[in-house]
């Protein structure tokens, strides 16, 4: 799989640390003490808009990966084309709006169907039932069925979701216990490009655990996923920072909502906290809150619309 070089790593001033160390972040920076080339509000809200589209990507790749047992090679007895057969399956998800479904092609390996390569082509625009618009392609390479020991998925992205372009790679390894837990370790390096041509590079180390819904793979209504881990970020305006998902309040994603519904994220610079982002109590809405200290040392809490593009170049 093509790897996109982590060219910015040498220049990072932030320290990459894991989610179980959030209690080590003791000091809190005032807004005027943070070495950012934009306001805290713009940096936090813009990063969370990439979080929002990344969750849509992860959910899509999971859905197609977990359906791998349904993919088969065409035979002379096939009663309909591959596109029609797969389309009938995808319509059961009630994931896509109208008749426009992604074009899916599958290449099978010589040994027990693996390695398997699933290419998802969304074309110029594929609309989800939640209103999200996806275009471009995703390629998923599986070395084994996703829920077997040692199973790894390597994924490349060349996508646009709701006007934000996504380019990069992701590696997903099954770390759960078969028949007991459904947990995966995620490593990724991805660049997001906003409509105003500013960019955000994210390097992530995360875990995602399906709490419910995997036993009903054609029904997304009962899907629930918990996400933990950390991310380092560098944008085209040279803002450098990390964010950690609070270990006691992981992010929660459900299949019937386009946004994360709960969880707490701590933003840090040089291991010092400068903002917190709270996704709420589990209700499916696009409103979250973030808090920070103003110049007077007072805690300020404001609402933000999840997924709204707010990155604006300072003049």
C-alpha positions in Angstrom: 0.0 0.0 0.0 1.2 3.5 -0.8 2.4 5.3 2.4 2.3 9.1 2.6 5.5 10.2 4.3 5.2 11.9 7.6 7.3 14.9 6.5 6.1 17.2 9.2 7.1 15.0 12.1 10.5 16.5 12.6 9.1 19.9 13.1 6.4 19.1 15.6 6.8 20.8 18.9 4.0 18.8 20.4 4.5 15.5 22.2 2.5 12.4 21.1 1.1 10.6 24.1 -1.6 8.1 24.8 -5.2 8.6 26.0 -4.6 7.1 29.4 -2.3 10.0 30.3 -4.9 12.8 30.2 -4.7 13.1 34.0 -1.1 14.3 33.5 -2.3 17.5 31.9 -2.5 19.7 34.9 -1.7 23.3 33.9 -4.1 25.2 31.7 -3.0 27.9 29.3 -4.8 31.2 28.9 -5.9 31.9 25.3 -3.2 34.5 24.9 -0.5 32.1 26.1 -1.2 29.5 23.3 1.2 29.7 20.4 -1.5 29.6 17.8 -1.7 31.6 14.6 -5.5 31.6 14.8 -8.0 31.9 17.6 -8.7 28.9 19.9 -12.2 28.8 18.5 -11.1 28.5 14.9 -8.4 25.9 15.6 -10.7 23.8 17.8 -13.8 24.0 15.6 -11.8 23.3 12.4 -10.1 20.2 13.9 -13.4 18.9 15.1 -14.9 19.3 11.6 -12.1 16.9 10.4 -13.0 14.6 13.2 -16.6 14.6 12.0 -15.7 13.7 8.4 -13.2 11.1 9.6 -15.8 9.3 11.6 -18.0 9.1 8.4 -15.0 7.6 6.6 -14.3 5.0 9.4 -17.9 4.0 9.5 -18.1 3.5 5.7 -14.9 1.4 5.7 -16.2 -0.7 8.6 -19.5 -1.4 6.9 -17.8 -2.6 3.7 -15.1 -4.5 5.5 -17.5 -6.4 7.7 -19.6 -7.4 4.7 -16.6 -9.2 3.1 -18.2 -12.6 3.5 -21.0 -11.5 1.2 -18.7 -10.6 -1.6 -18.1 -13.5 -4.1 -16.7 -14.0 -7.5 -19.1 -14.0 -10.4 -20.1 -17.4 -11.9 -22.1 -18.5 -14.9 -25.0 -19.1 -12.5 -25.1 -15.5 -11.3 -28.5 -14.1 -12.0 -27.6 -10.4 -11.9 -24.5 -8.3 -12.4 -22.0 -7.7 -9.6 -23.1 -4.0 -9.3 -26.8 -5.1 -9.0 -26.1 -7.8 -6.5 -24.0 -5.6 -4.3 -26.4 -2.7 -4.7 -29.2 -4.9 -3.3 -27.1 -5.6 -0.2 -26.2 -1.9 0.3 -29.8 -0.8 0.0 -30.5 -3.0 3.1 -28.3 -0.7 5.1 -30.6 2.2 4.2 -27.4 4.2 4.2 -27.7 5.9 0.8 -30.3 8.3 -0.6 -32.1 7.4 -3.8 -30.8 5.0 -6.4 -27.2 6.4 -6.5 -25.0 3.8 -4.8 -21.2 3.6 -4.7 -19.6 1.4 -7.4 -17.9 -1.4 -5.7 -15.3 -3.8 -7.2 -13.6 -6.7 -5.4 -10.4 -8.6 -6.2 -9.9 -11.9 -4.5 -6.6 -13.6 -3.5 -5.7 -17.2 -4.4 -5.8 -18.6 -0.9 -9.3 -18.6 0.8 -10.2 -15.4 -1.0 -7.4 -13.3 0.7 -5.8 -11.0 0.3 -9.0 -9.2 -0.7 -9.1 -5.7 -2.2 -12.3 -3.7 -2.0 -12.5 -0.5 -4.1 -15.4 1.8 -3.4 -16.0 4.5 -6.0 -18.4 7.2 -4.9 -18.2 9.0 -8.3 -18.9 12.7 -8.5 -21.4 12.5 -5.6 -23.1 9.8 -3.5 -25.5 11.1 -1.0 -26.0 9.5 2.4 -29.5 9.4 4.0 -28.2 11.8 6.6 -27.5 14.4 3.9 -23.7 13.9 3.8 -22.2 13.9 0.2 -19.2 11.7 -0.6 -17.1 11.7 -3.8 -13.9 10.0 -4.8 -12.5 6.5 -4.0 -11.5 4.4 -1.0 -9.4 1.2 -1.3 -9.5 -1.4 1.4 -6.9 -4.3 1.4 -7.7 -7.1 3.8 -5.3 -9.9 4.6 -8.0 -11.9 6.4 -11.6 -11.7 7.7 -11.7 -8.6 10.0 -12.5 -10.6 13.1 -9.7 -13.1 13.0 -6.4 -13.0 14.9 -3.8 -11.0 13.0 -6.4 -9.5 10.6 -5.2 -6.2 9.2 -6.8 -3.7 6.8 -4.8 -1.2 4.9 -6.8 1.7 3.5 -6.0 4.5 1.1 -8.3 7.6 0.7 -8.8 10.0 -2.2 -12.1 11.4 -1.1 -14.1 14.6 -0.7 -16.8 14.7 2.0 -19.0 17.8 2.3 -16.3 20.0 0.6 -13.4 18.7 2.7 -10.8 16.7 0.7 -9.2 13.7 2.4 -5.9 12.2 1.2 -3.8 9.6 3.1 -3.7 6.2 4.6 -4.9 4.2 7.5 -3.9 0.8 9.1 -6.5 -1.1 11.1 -5.6 -4.2 13.2 -8.0 -6.5 15.0 -7.0 -6.5 18.7 -10.1 -8.0 20.2 -10.8 -11.6 21.4 -12.8 -13.5 18.9 -16.3 -14.1 20.2 -15.7 -11.8 23.2 -14.8 -8.3 22.0 -14.7 -6.4 18.7 -11.9 -4.0 19.1 -9.5 -2.5 16.6 -6.3 -0.4 16.7 -6.1 2.4 14.2 -3.0 4.2 12.9 -3.3 6.9 10.3 -1.6 9.8 8.5 -4.1 12.0 6.6 -4.2 15.4 5.2 -7.5 17.4 5.1 -7.9 20.3 2.7 -10.6 22.9 3.3 -12.5 24.9 0.7 -10.3 27.9 1.3 -7.3 25.7 0.5 -5.9 25.6 4.0 -4.9 22.2 5.2 -4.7 20.1 8.4 -2.4 17.1 8.8 -3.4 14.6 11.4 -1.4 11.6 12.7 -3.6 9.4 14.9 -3.3 6.4 17.2 -6.7 5.1 18.3 -8.8 2.3 19.3 -12.4 1.7 18.1 -14.6 -0.8 19.8 -18.1 -1.9 18.6 -20.2 -2.0 21.6 -23.3 -3.2 19.7 -24.6 -3.7 16.2 -22.1 -6.1 14.7 -24.5 -9.0 14.9 -26.9 -7.2 12.6 -24.6 -6.1 9.8 -27.4 -5.0 7.5 -29.1 -2.9 10.2 -27.2 0.3 11.2 -29.9 1.5 13.7 -28.3 -0.5 16.6 -24.7 0.4 15.9 -22.7 1.9 18.7 -18.9 2.5 18.7 -16.5 3.8 21.4 -13.4 5.6 20.3 -10.3 6.3 22.4 -6.8 7.6 21.7 -4.9 10.7 20.6 -4.1 12.8 17.6 -1.3 15.2 16.7 -2.1 18.1 14.3 -0.2 20.6 12.1 -2.1 22.9 9.8 -1.0 25.1 6.9 -0.9 28.1 9.2 1.7 26.3 11.3 -0.5 25.7 14.3 0.8 22.6 16.1 -1.1 20.8 18.9 -2.3 17.5 20.2 -5.7 16.3 21.4 -6.5 13.4 23.7 -9.8 11.7 24.1 -10.5 11.5 27.8 -10.1 7.9 29.0 -13.2 8.2 31.2 -15.3 9.8 28.5 -14.6 8.2 25.2 -16.2 9.4 22.0 -19.4 7.6 21.1 -20.7 7.1 17.5 -24.1 5.6 16.7 -25.3 4.4 13.4 -28.4 6.6 13.1 -26.5 9.9 13.6 -24.1 11.7 11.4 -22.1 13.2 14.3 -20.4 12.0 17.4 -23.0 12.1 20.2 -20.9 12.2 23.4 -17.3 12.2 24.7 -14.7 14.7 25.9 -11.6 15.8 24.1 -8.6 17.7 25.7 -6.5 20.0 23.4 -2.9 20.5 24.4 0.2 22.3 23.3 3.6 21.1 24.7 1.6 18.8 27.1 -0.3 21.8 28.5 -4.0 22.0 28.1 -5.5 25.0 26.3 -9.1 23.8 25.5 -11.7 21.1 26.1 -14.4 20.0 23.7 -17.5 18.3 25.0 -19.8 16.4 22.6 -22.7 16.3 25.0 -24.8 13.6 26.7 -25.6 11.2 23.8 -28.4 13.2 22.0 -28.1 13.2 18.2 -27.6 16.9 17.5 -24.8 18.9 15.9 -24.2 21.2 18.9 -21.2 20.8 21.2 -19.4 23.0 23.6 -15.8 24.0 24.1 -14.2 25.8 27.0 -10.9 27.7 27.6 -9.4 30.3 29.9 -9.6 34.0 28.8 -6.9 36.6 29.5 -8.4 37.2 32.9 -8.1 33.6 33.9 -11.8 33.0 33.7 -13.3 29.8 32.2 -15.3 30.6 29.0 -17.7 28.0 27.6 -19.2 28.5 24.1 -21.3 26.4 21.7 -20.0 25.3 18.3 -21.7 23.6 15.4 -20.0 20.2 14.8 -18.7 19.8 11.2 -19.1 23.5 10.3 -16.0 24.8 8.4 -14.6 27.7 10.4 -11.0 27.9 9.3 -10.3 31.5 8.2 -6.8 32.8 7.4 -5.7 35.6 9.7 -4.9 38.8 7.8 
